[in-house]
Amino acid sequence: MDFQKRLLFKCILFDLIGVSSYFIPVVGPFIDIIWAPIAAKLMLTMFSGRASKIASVFVLLEEITVFDFIPSFSLMWVFTYVIIPVLGKKELKHLVK
């Protein structure tokens, strides 16, 4: 399995961890408080550039609020490996520096 597929698998796994707090009735919000900084750090280490810094702040806020159903890691993977190559780095150069 190549690097991009392994990274996509990790992204899906981390998104599932993030949304799993919905299925634990009482302890779920506390899990989000613990998971939020971990997810932000993972986002910074898994992806590079200015976009990863913006995404890590978004992940931190998303996990703490009620929006943790958004698959942030998977969306960042799509942005990095699908959208940027299709549009070209010239148009998005300021985000990947």
C-alpha positions as CSV (number, residue, x, y, z in Angstrom):
1,M,0.0,0.0,0.0
2,D,1.4,3.4,-1.0
3,F,1.8,6.4,1.3
4,Q,-1.3,8.2,0.1
5,K,-3.6,5.2,0.7
6,R,-2.1,4.6,4.1
7,L,-2.6,8.3,4.9
8,L,-6.2,8.1,3.7
9,F,-6.8,5.1,6.0
10,K,-5.4,7.0,8.9
11,C,-7.6,10.0,8.1
12,I,-10.7,7.9,8.0
13,L,-9.7,6.2,11.3
14,F,-9.2,9.6,13.0
15,D,-12.5,10.9,11.7
16,L,-14.2,7.9,13.1
17,I,-12.5,8.4,16.4
18,G,-13.7,12.0,16.4
19,V,-17.3,11.2,15.6
20,S,-17.4,8.2,18.1
21,S,-18.1,10.6,21.0
22,Y,-21.7,10.9,19.7
23,F,-22.2,7.2,20.5
24,I,-21.1,7.4,24.2
25,P,-23.9,9.2,26.0
26,V,-22.4,10.7,29.2
27,V,-18.7,10.6,28.6
28,G,-18.7,11.8,24.9
29,P,-18.2,15.5,25.5
30,F,-15.2,14.8,27.8
31,I,-13.7,12.6,25.1
32,D,-14.0,15.5,22.7
33,I,-12.0,17.7,25.1
34,I,-9.2,15.2,25.3
35,W,-9.3,14.3,21.6
36,A,-9.4,17.9,20.3
37,P,-5.7,18.8,21.0
38,I,-4.5,15.4,19.9
39,A,-6.4,15.7,16.6
40,A,-5.0,19.2,16.0
41,K,-1.4,17.9,16.6
42,L,-2.1,14.9,14.3
43,M,-3.3,17.2,11.6
44,L,-0.1,19.3,11.8
45,T,2.1,16.2,11.6
46,M,0.2,14.4,8.9
47,F,0.0,17.3,6.4
48,S,2.3,20.2,5.7
49,G,2.1,23.9,4.8
50,R,-0.1,26.7,5.7
51,A,-3.3,24.7,5.0
52,S,-2.4,22.2,7.7
53,K,-2.0,24.9,10.2
54,I,-5.4,26.4,9.3
55,A,-6.9,22.9,9.4
56,S,-5.4,22.0,12.8
57,V,-7.1,25.1,14.3
58,F,-10.3,24.2,12.6
59,V,-10.1,20.6,14.0
60,L,-9.5,21.9,17.5
61,L,-12.5,24.1,17.3
62,E,-14.6,21.5,15.5
63,E,-14.0,18.8,18.1
64,I,-14.8,21.1,21.0
65,T,-18.0,22.3,19.5
66,V,-21.0,20.3,18.1
67,F,-19.5,20.1,14.6
68,D,-17.3,17.1,15.2
69,F,-19.3,15.1,12.7
70,I,-17.4,16.9,9.9
71,P,-14.7,14.5,8.5
72,S,-11.8,17.1,8.7
73,F,-9.0,14.6,8.2
74,S,-10.6,13.1,5.1
75,L,-11.4,16.5,3.7
76,M,-7.8,17.6,4.2
77,W,-6.6,14.5,2.4
78,V,-9.0,15.3,-0.5
79,F,-7.7,18.9,-0.6
80,T,-4.1,17.8,-0.6
81,Y,-4.2,14.9,-3.0
82,V,-7.2,15.6,-5.2
83,I,-8.0,19.3,-5.3
84,I,-4.5,20.7,-5.4
85,P,-3.3,18.4,-8.2
86,V,-6.4,19.1,-10.3
87,L,-6.4,22.9,-9.9
88,G,-2.6,23.1,-9.9
89,K,-0.4,24.5,-7.3
90,K,-0.2,27.8,-9.1
91,E,-3.8,28.8,-8.1
92,L,-3.3,27.5,-4.5
93,K,0.3,28.3,-4.0
94,H,-0.3,30.6,-1.0
95,L,-2.0,27.7,0.9
96,V,0.7,25.0,0.4
97,K,3.8,27.1,1.3
